[in-house]
Amino acid sequence: MTKTFHTINPANGEQLATYEFMDGREVERRIENCHIAFTKWRTKSHEVRAEIIRNIGEGLQGHKDKLAVQMTCEIGKLLSQSYEEIDLCTAICAWTAEHGASILADEHRELESGRGIISHAPIGVIYGIQPWNYPAYQVIRYAIANLMAGNGVLLKHAENVTGTGLLLKAVFEEAGLPEHLFSVLIIDHDQSNRVIDHGLVRGVTLTGSTDAGREVGARVARALKKSVLELGSNDAYLVLEDADLDQAVTHCVNGRTYNNGETCIAAKRFVVVEAVYDEFVEKFVKAMQELTVGDPTDAEFDIGPMAREDLRDNLHSQVKTSVERGAKLVTGGEIPSGEGYFYPPTVLLNVSPGQPAYDDELFGPVASVIKAADAADAVRIANDSRFGLGGGILTGDRERAIKLATEEFDTGMVFINGFGLATPNMPFGGVKNSGYGREHGGYGIREFTNTKAVLLMDEEAV
């Protein structure tokens, strides 16, 4: 009997579409076809690959309206932010097309006797397991880098954004990407494990929870394959005594509520030094209270629904547990009546270790505010986390911020005097339980390549 599932519009709970899981034979066929397509693609020049990747970026713009509406309907993100996501995807394609060839170019080194060549060769089929919160960007992030490298790409997207995954495949092929080189697998958890184990799959990249990362990372390691894991975080934003508080509040509110608060690199813990704590809290709570929640297709609203009912229920449980353990709820924190999976902008004070608001990732519009004695104490609190994806520093002293960011912040990324997501020419990734490996900035292009040493021992160094 064929297994099916439905996608649901989180703004109203209505069913969008029904999909069938693929059977084992179809999955096997797609893996084999992707490998065959790879054997041809790997021989294409960097310039040929780059041209098709540039076409993909342009194709995303050509299908912008359809893709944006699809994403908003599937996960409830603001329509305006769906458009912004597509623009980011196009920028990634353009940057990769412009710089990919130089990143993959052979390197030449002199040897004591002879000459060395370092090449970056594609390795084969790369399997991507991707989440729902940025349904176009998450795919573009790993797929474009690997296509530039010369690899084939398989995608297992989150079930609730299956329509977006299939639409992306159509855009890729319309742009001239060879058939089967990028393939969408509509499969369940057990089937996914078999894909990881498959002999033709050479690497796996996952964006997801820490628990998923442990499971997938261990399985990939047992198969002696490489993995890249991006596992979320509870990023701390430090508000220091010399910060412009009005600007700081604006950045912090945006950082906590962008994409309905469902962002791995969102600002989640706000560590405020004692000297400005009271003033910041007053301004921040007022700004959070002024946000409007409603239909994500209506520009009147600032926040849409959460992507799934279970996600909202889990977030609410984390808020309640935090309050039970001493946190103070000052705004929000109640599930509204009516249709859709909405949750109000919420602020918790008196946040301390032992509470989910301090220890865990709260994936939604809930802000944890923590008082620090001074800048040194703020950094200590920021690093007092099992995660390490990103973070921020809001201050009037830029040089001090750079020093804190480069020498003391134990994360993969730090934003100074602003909130940011991904930038095509800067690396993206984390440390500790936020995973390992890097994407963007050229680093992702080489993650799944064979860095090969060729030594010419009978040739004079030049």
C-alpha positions as CSV (number, residue, x, y, z in Angstrom):
1,M,0.0,0.0,0.0
2,T,1.4,3.4,-1.0
3,K,2.1,5.7,1.9
4,T,1.0,9.3,1.5
5,F,1.2,12.6,3.5
6,H,-0.3,16.0,3.3
7,T,1.1,19.5,3.4
8,I,-0.8,22.0,5.5
9,N,-1.1,25.8,5.3
10,P,-0.2,26.9,8.9
11,A,-2.1,30.2,8.6
12,N,-5.4,28.4,8.4
13,G,-4.8,24.6,8.9
14,E,-6.1,23.8,5.4
15,Q,-4.6,21.0,3.3
16,L,-2.5,22.2,0.4
17,A,-1.5,19.0,-1.4
18,T,-1.0,15.2,-1.0
19,Y,2.2,13.4,-1.9
20,E,3.2,9.8,-2.2
21,F,6.4,8.4,-0.7
22,M,8.6,6.7,-3.3
23,D,9.1,3.0,-3.2
24,G,12.6,1.4,-2.9
25,R,13.0,0.7,-6.6
26,E,12.3,4.4,-7.5
27,V,14.8,5.6,-4.9
28,E,17.4,3.2,-6.2
29,R,16.7,4.3,-9.8
30,R,17.1,8.0,-8.9
31,I,20.4,7.4,-7.0
32,E,21.8,5.5,-10.0
33,N,20.7,8.1,-12.5
34,C,22.2,10.8,-10.4
35,H,25.5,9.0,-10.4
36,I,25.4,8.5,-14.2
37,A,24.6,12.2,-14.6
38,F,27.6,13.0,-12.3
39,T,30.0,11.0,-14.4
40,K,29.3,13.3,-17.3
41,W,28.9,16.6,-15.3
42,R,32.3,16.1,-13.6
43,T,34.0,16.4,-17.1
44,K,32.4,19.8,-17.8
45,S,34.6,22.8,-17.4
46,H,34.2,25.2,-14.4
47,E,33.0,27.8,-16.9
48,V,30.3,25.6,-18.2
49,R,29.1,24.7,-14.7
50,A,29.2,28.4,-13.7
51,E,27.1,29.4,-16.7
52,I,24.3,27.0,-15.8
53,I,24.5,28.1,-12.1
54,R,24.1,31.7,-13.2
55,N,21.1,30.6,-15.3
56,I,19.6,29.0,-12.2
57,G,19.9,32.2,-10.3
58,E,18.1,34.1,-13.1
59,G,15.5,31.3,-13.3
60,L,14.7,31.8,-9.6
61,Q,13.9,35.4,-10.4
62,G,11.7,34.3,-13.3
63,H,9.7,32.1,-11.0
64,K,9.8,34.5,-8.1
65,D,6.1,35.0,-7.6
66,K,5.2,31.4,-7.8
67,L,8.0,30.3,-5.6
68,A,7.4,33.0,-2.9
69,V,3.7,32.1,-2.7
70,Q,4.6,28.4,-2.5
71,M,6.9,29.0,0.5
72,T,4.6,31.2,2.3
73,C,1.7,28.8,1.9
74,E,3.8,25.9,3.1
75,I,5.4,27.4,6.2
76,G,3.7,30.7,6.9
77,K,6.7,33.0,6.5
78,L,5.9,36.6,5.5
79,L,5.4,36.9,1.8
80,S,7.9,39.8,1.7
81,Q,10.5,37.6,3.4
82,S,9.9,34.8,0.9
83,Y,10.8,37.3,-1.8
84,E,13.9,38.3,0.2
85,E,14.9,34.6,0.4
86,I,14.7,34.2,-3.3
87,D,16.9,37.2,-3.8
88,L,19.5,35.7,-1.5
89,C,19.4,32.5,-3.5
90,T,20.0,34.4,-6.7
91,A,22.9,36.2,-5.1
92,I,24.5,32.9,-4.0
93,C,24.2,31.6,-7.6
94,A,25.8,34.8,-9.0
95,W,28.7,34.8,-6.5
96,T,29.3,31.1,-7.1
97,A,29.3,31.5,-10.8
98,E,31.7,34.4,-10.6
99,H,34.2,32.9,-8.2
100,G,33.8,29.1,-8.4
101,A,36.4,28.6,-11.1
102,S,39.1,30.4,-9.2
103,I,38.2,28.5,-6.0
104,L,38.5,25.2,-7.8
105,A,41.6,26.0,-9.8
106,D,44.7,23.9,-9.5
107,E,47.3,25.1,-7.1
108,H,51.1,24.8,-7.9
109,R,53.8,24.4,-5.3
110,E,57.5,24.0,-5.5
111,L,59.0,20.9,-4.0
112,E,62.6,20.2,-3.0
113,S,62.8,18.0,-6.0
114,G,60.2,18.5,-8.6
115,R,56.8,20.3,-8.6
116,G,53.5,19.7,-6.9
117,I,49.9,20.2,-8.2
118,I,46.9,20.3,-5.9
119,S,43.6,19.7,-7.6
120,H,40.1,19.8,-6.2
121,A,38.2,17.0,-7.9
122,P,34.5,16.2,-7.5
123,I,33.8,13.0,-5.5
124,G,30.3,11.9,-6.6
125,V,26.7,12.0,-5.4
126,I,26.1,14.3,-2.3
127,Y,22.9,13.7,-0.3
128,G,21.3,16.7,1.4
129,I,18.8,16.4,4.2
130,Q,17.2,19.8,4.6
131,P,14.7,21.5,6.9
132,W,11.6,23.6,6.2
133,N,12.4,27.0,7.6
134,Y,14.2,28.4,4.6
135,P,12.8,26.0,2.0
136,A,14.6,27.6,-1.0
137,Y,17.8,28.9,0.6
138,Q,18.6,25.6,2.5
139,V,18.6,23.8,-0.8
140,I,20.5,26.4,-2.8
141,R,23.1,26.7,0.0
142,Y,24.4,23.2,-0.5
143,A,23.2,22.3,-4.0
144,I,24.8,25.2,-5.9
145,A,28.2,24.7,-4.2
146,N,28.2,21.0,-5.0
147,L,27.1,21.5,-8.5
148,M,29.9,24.0,-9.0
149,A,32.3,21.4,-7.6
150,G,31.1,18.9,-10.2
151,N,29.1,16.7,-7.9
152,G,25.6,15.2,-8.3
153,V,23.0,16.2,-5.7
154,L,20.2,14.4,-4.0
155,L,17.6,16.2,-1.9
156,K,15.4,15.0,0.9
157,H,13.4,18.0,1.9
158,A,11.2,18.4,4.9
159,E,7.8,16.9,4.2
160,N,5.9,20.2,4.7
161,V,7.9,21.9,2.0
162,T,7.8,19.2,-0.6
163,G,6.1,21.5,-3.1
164,T,9.0,24.0,-2.9
165,G,11.6,21.2,-3.4
166,L,9.8,20.0,-6.6
167,L,9.5,23.5,-7.9
168,L,13.2,24.1,-7.4
169,K,14.0,21.0,-9.4
170,A,11.9,22.3,-12.3
171,V,13.8,25.7,-12.1
172,F,17.2,23.9,-12.1
173,E,16.4,21.8,-15.2
174,E,14.7,24.7,-17.0
175,A,18.0,26.6,-16.5
176,G,19.9,23.8,-18.4
177,L,21.1,21.6,-15.6
178,P,21.3,18.0,-17.0
179,E,18.4,15.7,-16.1
180,H,18.9,13.6,-12.9
181,L,21.9,15.6,-11.7
182,F,19.7,17.2,-9.1
183,S,17.0,14.8,-7.8
184,V,14.3,15.2,-5.2
185,L,13.7,12.1,-3.0
186,I,10.3,11.9,-1.4
187,I,11.2,9.4,1.3
188,D,10.7,8.6,5.0
189,H,13.3,8.2,7.8
190,D,14.1,4.6,7.2
191,Q,14.5,5.1,3.5
192,S,16.8,8.1,4.2
193,N,19.1,5.8,6.3
194,R,19.4,3.5,3.3
195,V,20.3,6.4,1.1
196,I,23.1,7.4,3.5
197,D,24.4,3.8,3.4
198,H,24.2,3.5,-0.4
199,G,27.5,2.8,-2.1
200,L,27.1,5.5,-4.8
201,V,26.5,8.3,-2.2
202,R,29.8,9.8,-1.2
203,G,28.9,12.5,1.2
204,V,26.0,13.8,3.4
205,T,25.0,17.3,4.5
206,L,22.3,17.9,7.1
207,T,20.7,21.0,8.5
208,G,18.5,20.1,11.5
209,S,18.4,19.5,15.2
210,T,21.3,18.4,17.4
211,D,19.7,15.0,17.9
212,A,19.3,14.5,14.1
213,G,22.9,15.6,13.7
214,R,24.1,13.0,16.1
215,E,22.2,10.2,14.4
216,V,23.1,11.2,10.9
217,G,26.7,12.0,11.7
218,A,27.2,8.7,13.4
219,R,25.7,6.8,10.5
220,V,27.8,8.6,7.9
221,A,30.9,8.0,10.0
222,R,30.2,4.3,10.2
223,A,30.1,4.3,6.4
224,L,33.4,6.2,6.3
225,K,31.9,9.1,4.4
226,K,32.2,12.8,5.0
227,S,29.4,14.9,6.5
228,V,28.6,18.6,7.0
229,L,26.2,19.4,9.9
230,E,24.5,22.7,10.7
231,L,22.5,22.1,13.8
232,G,21.0,25.3,15.1
233,S,21.8,27.3,18.2
234,N,20.7,29.6,20.9
235,D,22.7,32.6,19.8
236,A,23.5,35.3,22.3
237,Y,23.4,39.0,21.4
238,L,25.4,41.2,23.8
239,V,24.1,44.7,24.6
240,L,27.0,46.7,26.0
241,E,26.9,49.9,28.0
242,D,28.0,52.1,25.1
243,A,25.4,50.7,22.6
244,D,22.9,53.0,20.9
245,L,19.9,51.5,22.6
246,D,17.3,52.5,20.1
247,Q,19.3,50.9,17.3
248,A,20.1,47.9,19.6
249,V,16.4,47.3,20.2
250,T,15.6,47.5,16.5
251,H,18.3,44.9,15.7
252,C,17.3,42.6,18.6
253,V,13.6,42.6,17.7
254,N,14.4,41.9,14.0
255,G,16.9,39.3,15.0
256,R,14.4,37.5,17.2
257,T,11.3,37.7,15.0
258,Y,12.6,37.5,11.4
259,N,11.1,34.4,9.7
260,N,8.6,34.2,12.5
261,G,11.5,33.5,14.8
262,E,12.2,30.2,13.1
263,T,15.8,30.7,12.2
264,C,18.8,28.7,13.3
265,I,21.0,31.8,13.5
266,A,18.4,34.0,15.0
267,A,19.1,36.2,18.0
268,K,17.6,34.2,20.9
269,R,19.4,35.2,24.2
270,F,19.8,38.9,24.9
271,V,22.6,39.4,27.3
272,V,22.5,43.0,28.6
273,V,25.0,44.6,30.9
274,E,23.6,46.0,34.1
275,A,24.4,49.6,33.3
276,V,21.7,49.7,30.6
277,Y,19.6,46.7,31.5
278,D,16.5,48.5,32.8
279,E,16.3,50.9,29.9
280,F,16.9,48.2,27.3
281,V,14.2,46.0,28.8
282,E,11.6,48.8,28.8
283,K,12.3,49.7,25.1
284,F,12.6,46.1,24.0
285,V,9.4,44.9,25.6
286,K,7.5,47.8,24.2
287,A,8.8,47.1,20.7
288,M,7.9,43.4,20.9
289,Q,4.4,44.3,22.1
290,E,3.9,46.6,19.1
291,L,4.4,43.8,16.6
292,T,1.3,42.5,14.8
293,V,0.6,38.8,14.1
294,G,-1.5,37.6,11.3
295,D,-1.9,36.5,7.7
296,P,1.6,36.2,6.2
297,T,0.4,37.3,2.8
298,D,-0.9,40.6,4.2
299,A,1.8,43.3,4.4
300,E,-0.1,44.7,7.4
301,F,1.4,42.1,9.7
302,D,4.9,41.7,11.2
303,I,4.8,38.0,12.1
304,G,3.0,35.0,10.5
305,P,2.2,31.6,12.0
306,M,4.6,29.0,13.1
307,A,5.2,26.3,10.5
308,R,3.5,23.4,12.3
309,E,1.1,22.9,15.2
310,D,3.6,20.6,17.0
311,L,6.3,23.2,16.7
312,R,4.1,25.8,18.4
313,D,3.1,23.3,21.1
314,N,6.7,22.5,21.8
315,L,7.7,26.2,22.0
316,H,4.8,26.9,24.4
317,S,5.9,24.0,26.6
318,Q,9.4,25.5,26.7
319,V,8.0,28.8,27.8
320,K,5.8,27.3,30.5
321,T,8.7,25.2,31.8
322,S,11.0,28.2,31.9
323,V,8.4,30.2,33.9
324,E,7.9,27.2,36.3
325,R,11.7,27.3,36.9
326,G,11.9,31.0,37.7
327,A,11.7,33.0,34.5
328,K,9.4,36.0,34.4
329,L,6.9,36.3,31.6
330,V,6.4,40.0,30.8
331,T,4.5,39.8,27.4
332,G,3.1,37.1,25.2
333,G,3.3,33.4,26.2
334,E,-0.3,32.5,25.4
335,I,-1.6,30.5,22.5
336,P,-4.3,32.6,20.7
337,S,-7.7,31.2,19.8
338,G,-8.8,30.8,16.2
339,E,-7.4,29.0,13.2
340,G,-3.7,28.8,12.3
341,Y,-0.6,28.0,14.3
342,F,0.1,31.5,15.6
343,Y,2.2,32.4,18.6
344,P,2.6,36.0,20.0
345,P,6.0,37.8,20.4
346,T,7.1,36.8,23.9
347,V,9.7,38.1,26.3
348,L,11.1,36.3,29.3
349,L,13.2,37.9,32.1
350,N,15.1,36.4,35.0
351,V,16.4,33.7,32.6
352,S,19.0,31.5,34.1
353,P,20.7,28.0,33.7
354,G,18.3,25.1,34.1
355,Q,15.5,26.8,32.1
356,P,14.8,25.9,28.4
357,A,15.0,29.6,27.7
358,Y,18.6,29.6,28.7
359,D,19.8,26.1,27.8
360,D,17.9,25.2,24.7
361,E,17.0,26.5,21.3
362,L,13.6,28.2,21.3
363,F,12.5,28.1,17.7
364,G,9.9,30.8,17.5
365,P,9.3,34.5,18.5
366,V,10.4,34.1,22.2
367,A,13.2,36.3,23.6
368,S,15.3,35.4,26.6
369,V,16.7,38.5,28.4
370,I,19.7,37.9,30.8
371,K,21.4,40.5,32.9
372,A,25.2,40.6,33.0
373,A,27.5,42.5,35.3
374,D,29.7,43.9,32.5
375,A,31.2,43.0,29.1
376,A,33.4,40.2,30.4
377,D,30.4,38.6,32.2
378,A,28.3,39.0,29.1
379,V,30.8,37.1,27.0
380,R,31.0,34.4,29.7
381,I,27.2,34.0,29.6
382,A,27.2,33.9,25.8
383,N,29.7,31.1,25.8
384,D,27.9,29.3,28.5
385,S,26.1,27.2,25.9
386,R,26.4,23.8,24.3
387,F,25.7,25.6,21.0
388,G,28.0,27.8,18.9
389,L,26.6,28.9,15.6
390,G,26.4,32.7,15.8
391,G,25.9,35.7,18.0
392,G,26.1,39.4,18.1
393,I,27.6,42.4,19.8
394,L,25.9,45.8,20.0
395,T,28.3,48.6,21.1
396,G,29.7,52.0,20.2
397,D,33.3,50.6,20.4
398,R,33.8,48.8,17.2
399,E,37.4,47.9,17.9
400,R,36.5,46.3,21.2
401,A,33.8,44.4,19.5
402,I,36.2,43.0,16.9
403,K,38.5,41.9,19.7
404,L,35.7,40.2,21.6
405,A,34.4,38.6,18.4
406,T,37.7,37.2,17.1
407,E,39.3,36.2,20.4
408,E,36.6,35.3,22.9
409,F,33.2,34.5,21.2
410,D,33.1,30.7,20.8
411,T,30.9,30.6,17.8
412,G,31.3,30.3,14.0
413,M,29.8,33.7,13.2
414,V,29.5,37.0,15.1
415,F,27.5,40.0,13.9
416,I,28.6,43.5,15.2
417,N,26.0,46.2,15.4
418,G,23.4,44.5,13.4
419,F,21.5,41.2,12.7
420,G,22.4,39.2,9.7
421,L,21.6,35.8,8.1
422,A,23.8,34.4,5.3
423,T,26.2,36.3,3.1
424,P,27.4,34.5,-0.1
425,N,31.0,35.6,0.3
426,M,31.4,34.7,4.0
427,P,31.6,31.3,5.6
428,F,28.5,29.9,7.4
429,G,28.7,27.3,10.1
430,G,29.2,26.6,13.8
431,V,31.1,24.8,16.5
432,K,30.2,22.6,19.5
433,N,26.6,21.2,19.2
434,S,25.9,23.5,16.3
435,G,27.8,21.2,14.1
436,Y,30.8,21.3,11.8
437,G,31.9,22.1,8.3
438,R,31.3,25.4,6.4
439,E,29.2,26.6,3.6
440,H,29.4,29.8,1.6
441,G,32.4,32.0,1.0
442,G,34.0,29.4,-1.2
443,Y,34.4,27.0,1.7
444,G,31.3,25.0,0.8
445,I,32.5,24.5,-2.8
446,R,35.5,22.5,-1.5
447,E,33.8,20.6,1.4
448,F,32.9,17.6,-0.8
449,T,35.9,17.6,-3.2
450,N,39.0,15.4,-3.2
451,T,41.9,17.6,-2.5
452,K,44.4,15.6,-4.6
453,A,48.2,15.9,-4.5
454,V,50.0,15.3,-7.8
455,L,53.8,15.2,-7.4
456,L,56.0,15.5,-10.4
457,M,59.3,14.1,-9.0
458,D,61.2,14.1,-12.3
459,E,60.6,17.8,-13.1
460,E,62.6,20.8,-11.9
461,A,60.7,23.2,-9.7
462,V,59.6,26.4,-11.5
